[in-house]
Amino acid sequence: MKKKITFLGIETSCDETAAAVIRENSKGTADILSNIVSSQITEHEKFGGVVPELAARAHLENIEYIINKALSESKISLSEIDGIAATAGPGLVVCLNIGLNIGKSIAAFSNKPFIGVNHLEGHALSPGLKVNIKFPYLLLLISGGHTQFLIVKDINHYEQLGTTIDDALGEAFDKTAKMLNLGYPGGPNVEKFAKFGDKDFFNLPEPIINKAGCNLSFAGLKTAVLRESKNIKEEKKLKYNLAASFQNTINKILYKKTKVAVNIFREKTKKTNFQFVVAGGVAANETIRNTLFNLSKEMNFENIYPDHKFCGDNAAMIAWVGIHRFKKNMIDDMNVSAKSRWPLDESAPFMKGPGLKL
């Protein structure tokens, strides 16, 4: 019987210290033997965002315990593991280096293969932990630092169709929460308080909605929220109305831009029936899930999301990428270094900054 590959994954790209042990199974998905995530929300809450130096210090204090806990919970010894995968980027370099260096050390000490993983590829493949996904598929990656439409052709083979030209979607959610004083983390709180508001109360802009293909822009929307927030002071009902209107506008933007991306995907791949994967931290938002599910029924494609616990940063998705790359012999040497920026499609133009033509 063919041996099922088992990997230890390590994730420290931002403010989650995470380790996981996963094994591929006969269904083409994964058995999650352990998935440990230590959040730093309380450390960063008073600052309203992640402080890199504090995050790195917390990783340094917790990483050994988290890895040992993942191994203990999995009931798998290091000698039984086939390889080590650790996030190498993109992210905060001071944080990435903690997990990357300990991952390389464990691999060298135990004489195991090492793979430096692109965090974004972790998100891209994360639904495959529980559901069979088939290449090529259309990916909407929505997280704190990234918002992109991509064709996922294979492992390590991506074509970017559209991206944000300014703020990432998760960043827009977090900044809106900060402007409305809704607390940290911002995204989940905007969703929570939007339930108490009137989504049609404020008329907010949908930047570049009718141009630039499936590129997106959220800076103008964020500015409009800032302007309105200055007029409502601490009136709770108006704050909730603004949160609801912001979230509703995001859904309208994603609905329209995804429609464009689907048509481009179908034209490029000649596939009418396909899987549309939505991944990243913001993919946990239920209103976004409902909006894109309705679009999938309208345009006849399959909508796939990761399990909620795999939407945010986690090490299971990093180990999963490790397994896929190991099977293709994409093994790294110990010189792999941390990268603050690491696009999935290296040939795609960088779409941020002044002078951008739409």
C-alpha angles and dihedrals in degrees: 000000000000113000116247111231118242124196138185112221127199126193127186104141096129131346104330120088104205141169131174141175115212136172129200115240137206092264092064092251131092139269106221102217092175137350115184121181123179110195123208096201094124092051093054101031095091090054094049091232145030118303105204097212092050091046092051092049091051091050090051092051096045109031099086092048092047093050092047090048091051091051093045094048092047091053086223122127122221089248090061094053117099098206150344125244124188132175111260097178176056101018143067105335093211088057097039091056092061096060095032094053096046090047091053091046093052091047092049094045094048095036092238129146114265128213125189105211131211103232090216091056086054090058092043093056098033097102087059089071088077107010132048108247123190129211129271102042136152116250130199106192111195119175143131093282106023141048114176145148111216140170107231102209098169141318107317091003115106136154117200114220098175143349142179114281092206131358122024115236095248089050090052090052092048094048091048090053090050093050091050093042091236095146137245135329087044106199099058091043093053088052091046096050094039087070088070095050141079107253092202097049097095124043103219128182126258102211119218089351095147099039143044095052108252096341113124138212128195103166094090091049090049090051091051090052090050091052093049093043091060090060099050100054109184099334101138098204093052091047090054091046090053092048090050093046091049092051091045090052090050089053092050090050094048092046093054097040093046088054089057092046092050091053092048091048092051092048093050099042100029087225117137097177111050145136121265111202121198112193142162132069096300090054086080090070106111096206090055090048091051093047094051092042089057089050090050090056091047095049098031106240134125117260116210130184132179117249108274092253090058097049095080125053111303139152097232091075090048092053089047091056087047091057093048093048092045090055089054091046091245093149122158130220122231093266094076107125136202117269125201090199123033116156119202090224103047092187095056115109117254101251103196131090142049122317094034112159116215 
